């Protein structure tokens, strides 16, 4: 008796191979299309006004009205505009520039110095009332400067300091954000063991600060100095309510006065000088950011990673 066996088809049960996912290479940033588009829009939003300022600083007063805002006019008048800006009204623009430098050196420099000393003391010393000081500093950071402008004016008016440089310099010495930033930075950047070793070697507190702590605080100092410099350089509202004498105006208030001349009867229309002056005003800030960029970036990153 013969038996026939029918072979059934064998199904392929081998597992399918999945396409391996691309692994992220350490140290190589991931690409994000949405983030790239947003950054491109922010770059356009930032660069276009600068391009407009540079282009229109090369035009005469008539050329501003006869040409496209984002293209050059037929006459290139940049050097003439710069020369006229420094000679107009007996060279008052140069006086405003020196006033601004005075306010920055004394105001922003003093604010940075006080922030460094206060931040180091709050970070590395224990004393009663430290929590209360922390609460006051955080509260001061949250209060906008414009809310304190009128009380500050009334106080300086009673002291007889209005319409003087001290009315701008003294309020600029107070920087709650700079103090808080140096506080956080000093707490992370200066090891307590290093300070104790210096004290055990017989170094005084002053020598320990200047020879041990201060070099470690350099990135934070540059960061605070940049913030306070920009805030003082661009300060407009405080000089507006404190100063009446044009000889003590900073650049921001002086250029605003030039721009307002067009709205007065018989006033000179000098928008070309206002634009050129604005270009000259921002050049020192751009140079400062480019020159101190590496310190600024390291200062911002300090304290962001806890070991």
Secondary structure as the mmCIF struct_conf table of DSSP 4:
data_model
#
loop_
_struct_conf.conf_type_id
_struct_conf.id
_struct_conf.beg_label_comp_id
_struct_conf.beg_label_asym_id
_struct_conf.beg_label_seq_id
_struct_conf.end_label_comp_id
_struct_conf.end_label_asym_id
_struct_conf.end_label_seq_id
HELX_LH_PP_P HELX_LH_PP_P1 UNK A 6 UNK A 11
HELX_LH_PP_P HELX_LH_PP_P2 UNK A 14 UNK A 25
TURN_TY1_P TURN_TY1_P1 UNK A 26 UNK A 27
BEND BEND1 UNK A 28 UNK A 28
HELX_LH_PP_P HELX_LH_PP_P3 UNK A 29 UNK A 31
HELX_RH_AL_P HELX_RH_AL_P1 UNK A 33 UNK A 56
TURN_TY1_P TURN_TY1_P2 UNK A 57 UNK A 58
BEND BEND2 UNK A 59 UNK A 59
HELX_RH_AL_P HELX_RH_AL_P2 UNK A 61 UNK A 66
BEND BEND3 UNK A 67 UNK A 67
TURN_TY1_P TURN_TY1_P3 UNK A 69 UNK A 70
BEND BEND4 UNK A 71 UNK A 71
BEND BEND5 UNK A 74 UNK A 75
HELX_RH_AL_P HELX_RH_AL_P3 UNK A 78 UNK A 103
HELX_RH_PI_P HELX_RH_PI_P1 UNK A 104 UNK A 108
HELX_RH_AL_P HELX_RH_AL_P4 UNK A 109 UNK A 124
TURN_TY1_P TURN_TY1_P4 UNK A 128 UNK A 129
HELX_RH_AL_P HELX_RH_AL_P5 UNK A 130 UNK A 142
BEND BEND6 UNK A 143 UNK A 143
HELX_RH_3T_P HELX_RH_3T_P1 UNK A 145 UNK A 148
HELX_RH_AL_P HELX_RH_AL_P6 UNK A 149 UNK A 159
TURN_TY1_P TURN_TY1_P5 UNK A 160 UNK A 160
TURN_TY1_P TURN_TY1_P6 UNK A 162 UNK A 163
BEND BEND7 UNK A 164 UNK A 164
TURN_TY1_P TURN_TY1_P7 UNK A 165 UNK A 165
HELX_RH_AL_P HELX_RH_AL_P7 UNK A 166 UNK A 172
TURN_TY1_P TURN_TY1_P8 UNK A 173 UNK A 173
HELX_RH_AL_P HELX_RH_AL_P8 UNK A 176 UNK A 189
BEND BEND8 UNK A 190 UNK A 190
HELX_RH_AL_P HELX_RH_AL_P9 UNK A 192 UNK A 200
TURN_TY1_P TURN_TY1_P9 UNK A 201 UNK A 202
HELX_RH_AL_P HELX_RH_AL_P10 UNK A 205 UNK A 208
HELX_RH_PI_P HELX_RH_PI_P2 UNK A 209 UNK A 213
HELX_RH_AL_P HELX_RH_AL_P11 UNK A 214 UNK A 216
TURN_TY1_P TURN_TY1_P10 UNK A 217 UNK A 217
HELX_RH_AL_P HELX_RH_AL_P12 UNK A 218 UNK A 233
TURN_TY1_P TURN_TY1_P11 UNK A 234 UNK A 234
HELX_RH_AL_P HELX_RH_AL_P13 UNK A 237 UNK A 242
HELX_RH_3T_P HELX_RH_3T_P2 UNK A 246 UNK A 248
HELX_RH_AL_P HELX_RH_AL_P14 UNK A 251 UNK A 260
HELX_RH_3T_P HELX_RH_3T_P3 UNK A 261 UNK A 263
BEND BEND9 UNK A 264 UNK A 264
TURN_TY1_P TURN_TY1_P12 UNK A 265 UNK A 266
HELX_RH_AL_P HELX_RH_AL_P15 UNK A 271 UNK A 291
TURN_TY1_P TURN_TY1_P13 UNK A 292 UNK A 292
HELX_RH_AL_P HELX_RH_AL_P16 UNK A 293 UNK A 301
TURN_TY1_P TURN_TY1_P14 UNK A 302 UNK A 303
BEND BEND10 UNK A 304 UNK A 305
#
